[in-house]
Amino acid sequence: MSHPADYPLSLAVEDFVPVVLTTAAAVRLITPAAATGRRGRLTAAGGALLIAAGGLSKAVWKLVVALDGPDLQPLNTALFPLLSAGFLLLALALLRLPPPAPQSPAPAPAPGEIRRLERTFAVLWPATATVCLALRSTAPALVLTVAAVTVCAVRLILLARGAGDTWAAGAAGVWLLGMYVLGPLAARPDQSVALQWVEQSCNTLTQAAVVVAARRLAAALPGPAAAPTPPHPPGPPGPATPTDDDRTVTP
């Protein structure tokens, strides 16, 4: 990678664009996740927050060094640890989503399976972070990020197929393919500024694809159930309609 001081300001500013796009996609998926209850909504919201934090940490680092500021390496190295945690939470939220149709190829896991996944994910991230600290490398977190993104993308594709939305399924597939290409590129130690422009342009297009998938899929999936409208209180009783027995016959 080029020396931090060599980053042009335009490159650093452009790095915020894919961050905004990925965050927008994750936020858009909070609404259908809320249909599964408060836990699903909080899981999706937590994932979106961590994804935004990871992307912003790297983008802010680039901006600071492009402005000839200090080389704040903790911001740089926080990218994949935060992204891996965020996409793990988003994957859990997506796995909770009910299928859009009875014969959908994306049935929701049973509650017992969800609990097992939660326990597995809860152990997986701390274990990966420990390995990262032991190796003094974020490569294990990168691998976990790619794995979590794979779960998210495959789930989006299956849900889109169940909803009959080919465009959403294709966009999620483009996102998955792009993330497989971009992950190793981002981890390369030697990158020229020209190569980083290519990488960030591809990253922007990749994250735009997941925005398309999330928007279309969120519109096809059920949102939170609306609260029932309380019945109107009964009004004052009107005059009783006389029946035949109540009528008095006048001689």
C-alpha positions in Angstrom: 0.0 0.0 0.0 1.2 3.5 -0.7 2.4 5.6 2.2 -0.6 7.2 4.0 0.7 10.6 3.2 0.4 9.8 -0.5 -3.4 9.4 -0.4 -5.0 12.1 -2.4 -7.9 13.9 -0.7 -10.3 12.9 -3.4 -9.6 9.2 -2.8 -10.1 9.6 0.9 -13.5 11.4 0.4 -14.7 8.9 -2.1 -14.1 6.1 0.5 -17.1 7.4 2.4 -19.5 6.6 -0.5 -19.5 2.8 -0.2 -19.7 3.1 3.6 -22.9 5.2 3.2 -24.3 2.7 0.7 -23.6 -0.4 2.8 -25.0 1.3 5.9 -28.1 2.3 4.0 -28.7 -1.3 2.8 -28.3 -2.6 6.4 -30.6 0.0 7.8 -33.2 -0.8 5.1 -33.3 -4.4 6.3 -34.2 -3.3 9.9 -37.8 -2.9 9.0 -38.5 -6.5 7.8 -36.3 -7.8 10.7 -38.6 -6.0 13.1 -41.4 -8.2 11.9 -39.8 -11.0 13.9 -40.0 -9.0 17.1 -37.9 -6.7 19.2 -35.0 -9.1 19.3 -34.8 -9.2 15.5 -35.0 -5.5 15.2 -32.2 -4.9 17.8 -30.0 -7.5 16.1 -30.4 -5.9 12.7 -29.9 -2.4 14.2 -26.8 -3.5 16.1 -25.4 -5.1 12.9 -26.0 -1.9 10.9 -24.3 0.2 13.6 -21.2 -2.0 13.7 -21.0 -2.1 9.9 -21.2 1.7 9.8 -18.6 2.0 12.5 -16.2 -0.3 10.7 -16.5 1.5 7.4 -16.2 4.9 9.0 -13.1 3.9 11.0 -11.2 3.1 7.8 -12.6 6.1 5.9 -11.8 8.5 8.7 -8.2 7.1 8.9 -7.7 7.7 5.2 -9.1 11.2 5.5 -6.9 12.1 8.4 -3.7 10.9 6.7 -4.7 12.6 3.4 -4.9 15.9 5.3 -1.3 15.2 6.6 -2.6 14.2 10.0 -1.2 11.4 12.2 -1.3 7.8 11.1 -4.0 6.5 13.4 -3.5 2.8 12.9 -6.2 1.7 15.4 -8.8 3.3 13.0 -7.3 1.4 10.1 -7.1 -2.0 11.8 -10.6 -1.7 13.3 -12.2 -2.3 9.8 -12.5 -6.0 9.7 -13.1 -6.7 13.5 -16.1 -4.3 13.4 -17.4 -5.5 10.0 -17.2 -9.2 11.0 -19.3 -8.5 14.2 -21.7 -6.3 12.2 -22.3 -8.9 9.4 -22.6 -11.7 11.9 -25.5 -9.8 13.6 -27.1 -8.9 10.3 -26.8 -12.6 9.2 -28.7 -13.6 12.4 -31.4 -11.0 11.7 -31.8 -12.2 8.1 -32.0 -15.9 9.2 -34.9 -15.0 11.5 -36.9 -13.5 8.6 -40.0 -15.5 7.7 -40.2 -16.8 4.1 -42.1 -14.5 1.7 -44.2 -17.5 0.4 -45.3 -20.9 1.8 -43.2 -22.8 -0.7 -40.2 -20.4 -0.4 -36.7 -21.9 -0.8 -35.7 -19.9 2.2 -37.6 -21.3 5.2 -36.8 -19.7 8.5 -34.8 -21.9 10.9 -36.6 -23.3 13.9 -36.3 -21.4 17.2 -33.9 -24.0 18.5 -31.6 -23.7 15.5 -31.6 -19.9 15.9 -30.5 -20.2 19.5 -27.7 -22.6 18.5 -26.6 -20.1 15.8 -26.7 -17.3 18.4 -24.4 -19.3 20.8 -22.1 -20.2 17.9 -21.8 -16.6 16.7 -21.3 -15.4 20.3 -18.3 -17.6 20.6 -17.0 -17.2 17.1 -16.3 -13.5 17.2 -14.3 -13.4 20.5 -12.3 -16.5 19.4 -11.5 -14.7 16.1 -10.5 -11.5 17.9 -8.2 -13.5 20.2 -6.5 -15.1 17.2 -6.1 -11.7 15.7 -4.4 -10.4 18.8 -2.2 -13.5 19.0 -1.1 -13.2 15.4 -1.1 -9.4 15.4 -3.0 -9.5 12.2 -6.6 -8.8 11.1 -6.6 -11.6 8.5 -8.7 -13.9 10.7 -11.3 -11.1 11.0 -11.2 -10.7 7.3 -12.0 -14.4 6.8 -14.8 -14.1 9.3 -16.2 -11.0 7.5 -16.2 -12.9 4.2 -18.0 -15.9 5.8 -20.6 -13.7 7.4 -21.2 -11.7 4.2 -21.6 -15.0 2.4 -24.4 -16.0 4.8 -26.1 -12.6 4.4 -25.9 -12.7 0.6 -27.1 -16.3 0.2 -30.0 -15.6 2.6 -30.9 -12.5 0.6 -30.7 -14.5 -2.7 -33.0 -17.2 -1.3 -35.5 -14.7 0.1 -35.5 -12.8 -3.2 -36.1 -16.0 -5.1 -39.0 -16.8 -2.8 -40.5 -13.4 -3.4 -40.0 -14.0 -7.2 -37.7 -10.9 -7.5 -35.0 -11.8 -10.0 -33.5 -8.3 -9.9 -33.0 -8.5 -6.1 -31.5 -12.0 -6.3 -29.1 -10.9 -9.1 -28.1 -7.7 -7.1 -27.4 -9.8 -4.0 -25.3 -12.1 -6.2 -23.3 -9.2 -7.6 -22.7 -8.0 -4.0 -21.4 -11.4 -2.9 -19.1 -11.7 -5.9 -17.8 -8.2 -5.4 -17.1 -8.8 -1.7 -15.1 -12.0 -2.5 -13.0 -9.9 -4.9 -12.7 -6.8 -2.7 -11.8 -8.6 0.6 -8.3 -9.9 -0.5 -7.7 -6.6 -2.4 -8.3 -4.5 0.7 -5.9 -6.7 2.7 -3.0 -6.4 0.2 0.0 -4.6 1.8 1.2 -2.9 -1.5 -1.3 -0.9 -3.4 -0.7 2.0 -5.7 -3.0 5.0 -5.7 -4.3 3.9 -9.1 -5.1 0.4 -7.9 -6.9 1.9 -4.9 -9.0 4.0 -7.3 -10.0 0.9 -9.1 -10.7 -0.9 -5.9 -12.9 1.8 -4.5 -14.8 2.3 -7.7 -15.6 -1.5 -7.7 -16.5 -1.2 -4.0 -18.9 1.6 -4.7 -20.6 -0.4 -7.5 -20.7 -3.5 -5.3 -22.3 -1.7 -2.4 -24.8 0.0 -4.7 -25.9 -3.5 -5.7 -26.7 -4.5 -2.1 -28.7 -1.3 -1.7 -30.8 -2.4 -4.7 -31.3 -5.9 -3.2 -32.2 -4.6 0.2 -34.7 -2.0 -1.0 -36.5 -4.4 -3.3 -36.5 -7.2 -0.8 -37.6 -5.0 2.1 -40.6 -3.9 0.0 -41.5 -7.6 -0.7 -41.2 -8.9 2.8 -43.7 -8.2 5.6 -43.0 -5.4 8.0 -43.9 -5.1 11.6 -47.6 -5.9 12.2 -49.6 -2.7 12.7 -51.2 -2.3 16.1 -54.9 -3.1 16.0 -57.2 0.0 16.0 -59.1 0.2 19.3 -62.8 -0.1 18.9 -64.8 3.2 19.1 -66.6 3.6 22.4 -70.3 3.1 22.1 -72.2 6.3 21.7 -75.2 7.3 23.8 -78.2 5.1 23.3 -80.7 6.4 20.8 -84.5 6.2 21.0 -85.7 2.6 21.0 -87.6 1.5 17.9 -90.9 0.3 19.0 -91.8 -3.3 18.3 -95.3 -4.6 17.4 -95.8 -5.7 21.0 -94.8 -2.3 22.4 -97.2 -0.4 20.1 -100.4 0.6 21.8 -103.6 0.2 19.8 -105.9 3.1 20.1 -109.6 2.3 20.0 
